[in-house]
């Protein structure tokens, strides 16, 4: 972490990066520990440690400094110049991507009340169109009749007209289906305005909600909606009730989440009867419910007050709430129930929870959907996503796992808006099978394909998938999912095929899983003979919550990086690829992964692609004024505390850049990205260039100045 030299190593005429912009170094000291007037955590270092950051000046919270913007423009110009020779290949690849895209397409329809709702796209238009068709009287129909008339509810292309960017989400019909709510953001800062539309007339209502986090939840009828808003650090923290026809200034705040470690969200149970307000940190959840059938003045009732380390989520099933929770050290979650009456009486705390399924540490429970006659459970087993069903009596002996034909796949519970349905909608794909909507009826065991994404030019039989396991330094087996052209890795004449170009992708944080689902963007690269591989490293949740909670965060975070290196080493040792043919990619926290493994093993990779990379771990995690920082202390630790300072410093990418030959590195970022501030990649790029001793590699930064 010492101050590094200010001149680019090897900056003579032979250095390919000699023309690259390098931001000036200016003295600046960053304090770690107690700072008066700032929330620096529970046990900050009493006498702060100061560290040099000569590129700190690139941080401009207002994003208006012409000096900083000029530097970023110079970065973009340099990247454009250095990649100009690729323009023909870019065009070729773009055309191939388009060739696999059915630009005019209709998504799967799901039944909601008397209608089937769906979205579609039209060639030449950038945004989706939201539609519905009448469902008819036969409730067993999986899709609308072919001759049913279409009603366009919302054309996002019309909403986006005249805007440089547009994000629409939370498109939701009212309970009686005659109004529509949707949220729109024209800035890219992920704060939304909510618009209400009368579907009969097509006109907008006078009501408009500003400063909203995401979408709204309708109340029991069309008179009321609920929504959340953010604090100054962009943390969702307040829950509001809005009565249509009144001004937003009259809205009632039902709950404020004062603890900076907690994020607030709200949604309805599958039954539609309850609104659930969830306060959650990385470690702890607390849920409140509102009985929407009891009217607008119904109170918020807590189920179980927050208790550090206890997490639980719920759905409503008849006279019970179904809970999945880590109570009593159930790291992978157990399924329990509590009477609705007990919760509404304020007596729904964990002492009154009853077991539904005996705890099974090999079965990770992620969520559950309670329908009238059965419960569908989404989770993980054997490193893959799985779906189970349980009959309406919640009898443990009725638990069944839904079986699929392929060895590697991704499956999740889809939209299920009809609590009385005899089937559950699930969404399935694999590395070779496009996204497929399936209705599963547990009473018959039948899987009915109701829709499959059409991918022009795809012949799944041309490709093969493999599951591989690398051995980490501590002996852990790290799974990888691989896809390539069939026969590409086969032996020829008793000899192994030569090493192939390979892209190794990883993430490895927050317990987020990277599953072997379909991605049409890979096809042009696979068709050229590239091997694509996903590393399911610790810090992710692919092997269960323990893969993250016990082995991939806090003071075990370095496992994430050494696991990825083990995967890369395995691919090289097995002859699947070689270090001069191996590319790696990660985004956001996966960008942290890229930065760390590049510092640890710069010799192992040919090129790295780091998207919006979280690389300035120490500086960002020490500063509570940066959005998201305080909540992230439960992910990485707090470098203001002795407990974490040295350990986090040992892997923070920006702080560990050193004078070594780095491979080619492409960094992409956005000026207004709300999660990873633009100055992290900007600072990193300059520091890498100053320290890179290779004459044959370069660091390129592409900064989107609009988003």
Secondary structure by P-SEA (a helix, b strand, c coil): cccccccccccccccccccccccbbbbbbbbcccccccccccccccbbbbbbbccccccccccccaaaaaaaaaaaaaaaaaaccaaaaaaaaaaaaaaacccccccbbbbcccccccccccccccbbbbbccccccccccccccccbbbbbccccccccccccccccccccccccccbbbbbbbcccccbbbbbbbcccccccccccccccccbbbbcccccccccccccccccccbbbbbcccccccccccccccccccbbbbbbbcccccbbbbbbbcccbbbbbbbcccccccbbbbbcccccccccbbbbbcccbbbbbcccccccccccccccaaaaaacccccccccccccccccbbbccccccccbbbbbbccccccbbbbbccccccccbbbbbbccccbbbbbcccccccccbbbbbbbcccccbbbbbbbcccccccccbbbbbcccccccbbbbbbbbbcccbbbbbbbbbcccccccccccccccccbbbbbbbbcccccccbbbbccaaaaaaabbbbbbbbcccccccccccccccccccccaaaaaaaaaaaaaaaaacccccccbbbbcccaaaaaaaaaaaaccccccbbbbcccccaaaaaaaccccccccccccccccccccccaaaaaacccccccccccccbbbbbbbcccccccaaaaaaaaaaaaacccccccbbbbbbcccc
